[in-house]
Amino acid sequence: MKLPGQEEFETSSAGENVPAGELDNVLGPGPDVPLDTDSRDMVVPNSPMLFIQLNELLGWPQALEWRETGRWVLFEEKLEVGAGRWSAPHVPTLALASLQKLRSLLAEGLILLDCPAQSLLELVEQVIRVESLSPELKGQLQALLLQRPQHNIQTRGTKLCWDSCFVESTDIRKDSHDEDAPLKEQHRNPLRQKLPPGAEAAAVLAGELGFLARPLGAFIRLQNPVVLGPLTEVPIPSRFFCLLLGPPMPGRAYHEMGRAMAVLLSDLQFQWSVRQASNLHDLLAALDAFLQEVTVLPPGRWDPTARIPPPKCLPFQHKRLSSQVWEVRGISGLRGALAEDRHHHRGPHMPNPELQRTGWLFGGLVQDVRRKALWYSSDFLDALHPQCLSAVLYIYLATITNAITFGGLLGDATEGAQGVLESFLGTAVTGAAFCLMAGQPLTILSSTGPVLVFERLLFTFCRDYRLDYLPFRLWVGIWVATFCLVLVATEASVLVRYFTRFTEEGFCALISLIFIYDALGKMLSLAHAYPIQRPGSPAYGCFCQYPGPGENVSQWTRTKPNDRDDILSMDLGLVNASLLPPPECTQKGGYPRGPGCHTVPDIALFSLLLFLTSFFFATALKHVKNSRLFPSMVRKVFSDFSSVLAILLGCVLDAFLGLATPKLLVPTEFKPTLPGRGWLVSPFGANSWWLSVAAALPALLLSILIFMDQQITAVILNRTEYRLQKGAGFHLDLFCVAVLILLTSVLGLPWYVSATVISLAHMDSLRRESRVYAPGEAPSFLGIREQRLTGLMVFILTGTSIFLAPVLKFIPMPVLYGIFLYMGVAALSSIQFMKRVQLLLMPAKHQPDLLFLRHVPLSRVHLFTAIQLACLGLLWIIKSTPAAIIFPIMLLGLVGVRKALEWVFSPQELLWLDELMPEEERNIPEKGLEPDHSFNGSDSEDSELMYQPKAPEINISVN
């Protein structure tokens, strides 16, 4: 069939002359890259990854040879002949006429589905058998098709394998086993490592052949995939074979048709259709379905030589799958596919089965224990991976930094009743016990800012009313443990369903700001402890004075004028002073005089430099993994150990200059900080017995704070974005916290709950990503390496840190403060709340194309952000004033504020800006929540992105 406009030609995306057809260039729907292997299997059930190679026939009419000119896995890579290398992966663009010509050629050509051929020779014989050629021409065609192609293989440590690696062979009488044997360069091809086990190949052969009177087209699907020798550069079994040959035509028509065929095969939906096809009609229907979804780029409106880089994220493909399943399986198959899709990818607002009431006392706790017991052995076996080592080192340093910082703050707040030693011991004991017993062992227990505020208020109350602090604190802890056990018994943890992103972001932002504030506050305290000396300040100046000949220090003479230090001397009248350093001054018989003689003015400045160096170096190394420098393994090591390398760099710089910067202080003796007390706290001490009952009132407020602090962190860690496979344990976690609070109260140790920032950092350091991914495809987020051993090792190392004092004492504190700042900034910058805060200061024309901006008016977005900012500011003010005693109630008030927002914002606006509460999900029709599965609008495509699998939104990225 001859298409209109076949005689016209225009420039393709590669700058080559190709048939223009209907004038327009076409951007295909593109190879759809799901976010993980599970979603890929969901899109194309039981379909292996397909590697497509385009071999082009060149050299007519002189010396004919097959040369590989393009390859596809998910995106296109073109051979850049002049440079002798492959191009960067990019989204392929096609001329519409090439697809139309390809369709015509396939409609008139040979279609063999489930061909039983077992070798390349048998395959070629099947192709030439139907062609009406003379025996001589058939022999030439067979010899040509069996000729070994030239590949462009880049092996490690060698030059390009080109002509020297492949020798042409036209002797078809050779043994077929030798002819089909892969060459050793194919086995050494690094591309093999990017293809998963079970991957298949598709070979597309295209080119001009002068002795053919008319075009020859053939499409073959092998019944069983077979390795076709050196036909493809990667020695994997081939499933598809496509041949596009014909007499010479103007331009590079066959090259473009070959590219069109390769692009079709790289499309996952076309692959699925072709694998299910039973005749020519099914094949052409799949091609027509592809044409219905292409996006047309009008000529003259874009640069045809530009290569479109692969997108960072592509939408989930169940809508396109639904259309294909409808045609093949009917309505029952469509319902089954969509049901399976929703089962695998539950929306973020859909109810968690672990948060359903059982109706009996401790029912949720019992279910958590039964659920986690099934995974207990794997919680240790799954930790046998090198990635866990870097996680242990990183979180250990973060944990001891947190323990030292909060231990110092707690010592100041309690006037020495508790200190760094109690912080180390409490962190080690409670953290290790929690990792062994908890429902979510990835959680890191630590001191937190809100609990520290309550400890300070409690001590101030005891001091003002002359109460014995530790005994009163013991009874507060006993009541808190009792209240928490009541909450566990009544399954109060199911209320975390009301903790939407509004509450989570407010709490996460507050904790992150506390981290940032404490890190900067510690650096300012160093500036006060080691002030920078300025001219005219009382601490400025150090002079070397010389006594007179009579050794009378009260009378002075002038320095000898010929002394080599004469230029450093100054005549002060009766006093002659030299600016020599104190050691040299003493050697020359002088006396250092002045307030600055025994101070080091560089400590404050250099501490600031170490602080900034560790912060920026850790931040920069975190992004090395996505850079183009160094091999991928080197980038991964730099990224995984970014914080460790930043700390080592700070230690090296500090040791090189030898300045007396403040170092990490680790307790060397195992005894309580408060002199005269034992490890067990007396129940009453000097307090009256009735105070044990009165302690229930502050304990009630602290119980609210601990419940909020613990469960908000648990909700963040167990969000569906992390794709946790072993389930959560809200009730079991709260039970463990209650028991540990009782233990720490008896021992006089600090109280511990889940630390949001460090726990998120722990989870992010254990991210699992696909090790096998196609060129141009970003590694897919597969979930978290769920286990108990990393947390357990962190807390064991924390407990043994007292014995590591000779090593840890060399770590400068400014370096650890920089890591502290890095963790806070990383947590704060990763939440949607900060993106909306930036929108407040950004002109509309410079705003990014965020999904919620397409569906919610900008004024409504600003209103929602302003309410969050007001709540955050109010929480910070209350935390910093004497009214901090009501701080736990204000945290609980965030849920009430979010509930009140239902009167201000519509459910659709809240769905995009936040999440729906359980009542809203029940009251809104299903149609109002689910995205439209039609193909008619971009809004439905945007809505689809809300429910696709995505990476965690609130995180501390260290990779």
Secondary structure, 3 states (H helix, E strand, C coil): CCCCCCCCEEECCCCCEEECCCCCEEECCCCCCCCCHHHHHHHCCCCCCEEEEEEEEECCCCCCEEEEEEEECCCEEEEECCCCEECCCEECEEEHHHHHHHHHHHHHCEEEEEECCCCHHHHHHHHHHCCCCCHHHHHHHHHHHCCCCECCEECCCCCEECCCCCCCCCCCCCCHHHHCCCCHHHHCCHHHHHCCCCCEEEEEEEEECCCCCCCEEEEEEEEEEECCHHHCCCCCCEEEEEEEEECCCCCCHHHHHHHHHHHHHHCHHHHHHHHHCCCHHHHHHHHHHHHHHCEEECCCCCCCCCCECCCCCCCCCHHHHHHHHHHHHCHHHHHHHHHHHHHHCCCCCCCCHHHCCCCCCCHHHHHHHHHHHCCCCHHHHCCCCHHHHHHHHHHHHHHHHHHHHHHHHHHHHCCCCCCHHHHHHHHHHHHHHHHHHCCCCCCCEECCHHHHHHHHHHHHHHHHCCCCHHHHHHHHHHHHHHHHHHHHHCCHHHHHHHCCHHHHHHHHHHHHHHHHHHHHHHHHHHHHHCCCCCCCCCCCCCEEECECCCCCCCCECCCCCCCCCHHHEEEECCEEEECCCHHHHHHCCCEEECCCCCCCCCHHHHHHHHHHHHHHHHHHHHCHHHCCCCCHHHHHHHHHCHHHHHHHHHHHHHHHHCCCCCECCCCCCCCCCCCCCCCCCCCCCCCCCCHHHHCHHHHHHHHHHHHHHHHHHHHHHCCHHHCCCCCCCHHHHHHHHHHHHHHHHHHCCCCCEECHHHHHHHHHCCEEECCCCCCCCCCCEEEECCCCHHHHHHHHHHHHHHHHHHHHCCCEHHHHHHHHHHHHHHHHHCCHHHHHHHHHCCCHHHCCCCHHHHHCCHHHHHHHHHHHHHHHHHHHHHHCCHHHHHHHHHHHHHHHHHHHHHHCCCHHHHHHHCCCCHHHHHHCCHHHHCCCCCCCCHHHHHHHHHHCCCCCCCCCCCC
